[in-house]
Amino acid sequence: MSIIAEHGTTLLIIACVFGFFMACGVGANDVANAMGTSVGSQALTIKQAIFIAIILEFAGAYLAGGSVAATIRKGIIDPTMPLLMENPELLVYGMLAALLAAGVWLLIATYFGWPVSTTHSIVGAIVGFAAVGISADAVNWGKVGSIVASWVVSPVLSAILSFMIFISIQKLIINTENPFHNAQRYTPLYMFVVGFMMSMVTFTKGLTHIGLELTTTESFMIAILIGIVVTIAGKIAISRIKEDRQADKDFHFSSVEKIFGILMIFTACSMAFAHGSNDVANAVGPLAAVASIVLSGGEIANQSVMPNWILLLGGIGIIVGLATYGYRVMATIGKNITELTPSRGFAAELSAASIVVFASSTGLPISTTHTLVGAVLGVGLARGIGALNLRVISTIFMSWVITLPAGASLAIVFFYIIRAIFS
């Protein structure tokens, strides 16, 4: 308690710096989930994608990033342990170490263009300092096991779904005698699905945090209405696109892809908002824990109110990371795994969004990064194994495997350094 009283302000300032650093990592690495496919399919330029993401990622993080947050991320640590109750500074040291470790790992991964999971980075860091620095009994190993299982579950489900969506696009539109006519005919159906699924992503992942409590039925009905509105707006936009026979001579589906480009812009905007509202918690959750302990004079609570200034800090950190280093991972997701066009990118983003909605309703722990990479793989497989860059894919998988132990190892080192400094 005396350490909290003596160094509380210093610890809180350090936590803000580390939290901002971690948020920059989220922006630089994880925003590729929302924007990588749109850039890779050339529906958006990198500058346009960054501009859209800056606005909507920040809006999602600040407006819907969480009014109440568990101080211990994802229930990984038992805060009622006697050791922690008697020595709350240990939890503060650990959360500082976790933020710094996850931030450093994300910086390394982003530099090399690896799309890793920010959730797994912070989870690995928390597990590392808790198991070694406090006690192995402090860790909820069942929760850790379910997270490891999600490495397989989320990309596989997303790959299967994106494969099926793209096959349907091929059969209904691309592999027909008149692709442009069939695109005008069938894309309104896809637009309805997009409007519905993206609305459900927003309702299930974001709006509950700003006090708009909707039941599943209410969310479902509102999402249907939004889907209808999107369909109508989409039909109006499609009617203005004219078939360019000259362009189609160079690329047979040029006019068709223009139609799917409209869909991609909408999916990119919606995914950016939902992503910001969800994944900002990876940076501000541990920061909220430190702030709660310091401002209460050393008391550890299971829950704490999320101050607006913390969400603001996280939102700013996300857009700084995105604007400076986000292009590296965008290139990996959008260009290096397989060649993407708007129709392929649309299938991947719709699949990823659908899996996120499914996971939200069932409590399945998944990574948005793994989900979208799996979706891009599924689209590539629909064109044949030769369409995939297996070298890049193997590098991505390897980065996934080492994320948890890398975060844990760094956190252990930082935990002992921080504890030595203040002790």
C-alpha positions, 0 to 999 in steps of 0.5 A: 500500500505504501508504494501505491501511496508514494509512487501512485502518480508516477505509476499512473503516468507510466501506465498512460505512456505504455497504454498509448504505446500498446494502442499504437501497436493495435492501430499499426497491426490490427487495423489491417483486419478492417482495411487490408482486404479493401486496399488489396482489392483496390476498392480503396487506396492506402490513403483513402483506407487510412483516412476512413479508418482514422475517423471510424476506428477512433469513433468506435474506440471512443464512443463504444469502447466500453463504459465498464471494463473488467480490471483483469483482462478476460478473467485470466487472473483471480484478483481476490488472491490474498497475495494480490489483496495484500500487495496490490502493487504487484498487479500494477507492476504486472499490468505495466509489464503486460502493456509494454511487452504486448506493445513491443511485440506488436511493434516487432510484428508490424515491422516485419508485416506479420498480422498477429493477434493483439488479443493474444499478445496482451493475454500472453503477457498477462499470463507470463507475469502472473504465472511467474511473478505472482503464482501459477495458481493465479492464472485461469488456465481453462480460459487460456486453453480456450484462447489457444483453441481459437487459433484453429477454430476462428480461421478454419470457420472463416475460411470455410464460410468465405470459400462458400460465399465466393463459390456462390459469387462465381456460380451466380455472377462470374461464371455466367454468360452475362456477368454484369447483368447478373451482378446487378441482379444478385448484388442487392441480396449480398448488400442486404446480408452486408447491411444485416451482418455489419449492423449485428457486429456493431450492436453486439460488439459496440453499442452496449458499451454506451448504454444502448442495451438491446436484446438479441431480438431487438438487434436482429429486427433493427439489423434487418431494417438497416439491411433493407435500407442498405439494399435500397441505397445499393440498388440506386448506386448500382444503377449509376454504374454502366457497363464499360465494354472497352475495359471488359476487353482488357479484364472480362469482369472489370464492370462487375468488380466496380459493383463489388467495389461499392460493397467493399467501401461499406464493409470497410467502414463498418468493420473499422467502427466495430474493430475500434470499439472492440479491440481498443480494450486490449490497450485500455483494459490493463490501463483501467486496472492500474488507474482503478488501483492507484486512484482508489489508494490500492484497492483491487476491484473486479470491475471499474468504470472506464473513464472517458480520458482513457478511451480518448487516449486509446483512440488517439493511440490507435490512429497514430499507429495506423497512420505511421505503420499500418501500411505494412500489415495491410500489404500482407493481408491485402496483397501477399497472401493471394491476389484480391479483387473487390469480389474476393475481398468482399467475400473475405470481409463478409465471412470475417464479420459473420464469424465475429457475430457468431462468436459474440453471440456464443462467447467463443474466444476468437481473434479478428486477425486470425479470422480475417486471414482465414477468410482470405485463405478460403477465397484463395482456395476457391481459386485453387491451392496455386493461388496462395503464397504458401511462403507468406502463409507459413510465416504468418502461422509461425508468428501466431504460434510464437505470439503467446510465448513471446508476449509472456517472456517479454512481460516476465522480464519487464515485470522484474525490472519494474518491480526492482525499480520501485522496490 
